[in-house]
Amino acid sequence: MSNFTPFASLIGGILIGLSASAMLLLGGKIAGISGILAGVLEPARGETSWKASFLAGLFAGGLLLRLVFPEAFDFGILRPWSVLVLAGVLVGFGTRLGNGCTSGHGVCGVSRLFVRSMVATATFIATGAATVFIMNHIARG
């Protein structure tokens, strides 16, 4: 495992936990990205501006990281674009089916001891592991 980064991962996890906690404690909002995106696509009065700003901040943060640490994006894409697009569509479908994504269920729901979120997160992890196994060992690539 050549990309083992325990310190960076620890710092990243702490920052995610702190920001999700601050969002809940200070604003009463859940930091679930799929729910925030759905709220921009299907706007509700008084909710759209903060959700759009949140998403813009995620995008801007990625762009800033790309400018400051371009090597962070030097991992190579090992699948054809068609497979990546299909995977993105399936993930989007799964988040709607599961009423949330890993940030909403895995970070916010599990920390609040919601059984539904624990089941959803376990399902996300098991499905991801099964998909990697199938793609790498059965479908061969």
C-alpha positions in Angstrom: 0.0 0.0 0.0 2.0 2.9 -1.3 -0.5 5.7 -0.6 -0.8 5.1 3.2 -1.3 8.6 4.7 -2.4 8.1 8.3 -1.6 11.7 9.5 -3.3 13.4 6.5 -6.3 11.0 6.9 -6.5 11.8 10.6 -6.5 15.5 10.1 -9.0 15.2 7.3 -11.3 13.1 9.4 -11.1 15.5 12.3 -11.9 18.5 10.0 -14.9 16.7 8.5 -16.2 15.8 12.0 -15.7 19.3 13.3 -17.3 21.0 10.3 -20.3 18.6 10.4 -20.7 19.2 14.1 -20.4 22.9 13.7 -23.0 22.9 11.0 -25.4 20.9 13.2 -24.8 22.8 16.4 -24.6 26.3 15.0 -27.1 26.1 12.2 -29.2 23.0 12.9 -28.4 21.7 9.4 -27.2 18.2 8.4 -24.1 18.2 6.2 -25.4 15.6 3.8 -24.2 16.4 0.4 -26.9 14.6 -1.6 -29.6 16.3 0.4 -27.9 19.7 -0.1 -27.6 19.1 -3.8 -31.3 18.0 -4.0 -32.3 21.1 -2.2 -30.6 23.2 -4.9 -32.2 21.2 -7.7 -35.6 21.3 -6.0 -35.4 24.7 -4.3 -37.3 25.4 -1.0 -37.9 29.0 0.1 -35.1 30.3 2.3 -32.9 27.2 1.9 -31.5 27.6 -1.6 -28.8 30.3 -1.0 -27.0 28.5 1.8 -27.1 25.2 0.0 -25.8 26.7 -3.2 -23.0 28.5 -1.3 -22.1 25.2 0.4 -21.8 23.4 -2.9 -19.8 26.3 -4.4 -17.4 26.2 -1.5 -16.9 22.4 -2.0 -16.1 23.1 -5.7 -13.9 26.1 -4.9 -12.0 24.1 -2.3 -11.3 21.4 -4.9 -10.1 24.0 -7.3 -7.9 25.6 -4.7 -6.4 22.2 -3.8 -5.7 21.6 -7.5 -3.8 24.9 -7.7 -1.8 24.5 -4.5 -1.2 20.8 -4.5 -1.6 19.5 -8.1 0.2 16.2 -7.2 -2.9 15.4 -5.0 -4.7 14.7 -8.3 -1.9 12.6 -9.8 -3.5 9.2 -9.2 -4.5 8.2 -12.8 -7.9 7.1 -13.9 -7.9 3.3 -14.3 -11.4 3.0 -15.9 -12.9 4.2 -19.1 -15.0 7.4 -18.9 -18.2 5.4 -19.8 -17.7 3.3 -16.7 -17.0 6.3 -14.5 -20.2 8.0 -15.8 -22.2 4.8 -15.2 -20.8 4.6 -11.7 -21.7 8.2 -10.9 -25.3 7.6 -12.1 -25.5 4.5 -9.9 -24.2 6.3 -6.9 -26.7 9.1 -7.5 -29.5 6.5 -7.7 -28.3 4.8 -4.6 -28.2 8.0 -2.6 -31.8 8.8 -3.5 -32.9 5.2 -2.8 -31.1 5.3 0.6 -32.3 8.8 1.4 -28.8 10.1 1.8 -25.1 9.6 1.1 -22.1 8.7 3.1 -21.7 12.2 4.5 -25.3 12.4 5.7 -25.6 8.9 7.0 -22.0 7.9 7.7 -20.8 11.2 9.3 -23.9 12.8 10.7 -26.3 9.9 11.2 -24.0 7.3 12.7 -22.6 9.9 15.1 -26.1 10.6 16.3 -26.7 6.8 16.7 -29.4 6.5 14.1 -30.0 2.9 13.3 -31.1 3.7 9.8 -27.8 5.5 9.2 -25.8 2.6 10.6 -27.6 0.2 8.2 -27.2 2.5 5.3 -23.5 3.1 6.0 -22.8 -0.7 6.4 -24.7 -1.2 3.1 -22.5 1.5 1.4 -19.3 -0.1 2.6 -20.4 -3.7 1.7 -21.6 -2.6 -1.8 -18.3 -0.7 -2.4 -16.2 -3.6 -1.4 -18.2 -6.0 -3.5 -18.0 -3.7 -6.5 -14.2 -3.4 -6.2 -13.9 -7.2 -5.8 -16.1 -7.8 -8.9 -14.4 -5.2 -11.0 -10.8 -6.3 -10.1 -11.2 -10.1 -9.8 -14.2 -11.2 -11.8 -14.7 -8.6 -14.5 -10.9 -8.1 -14.7 -10.8 -4.4 -15.1 
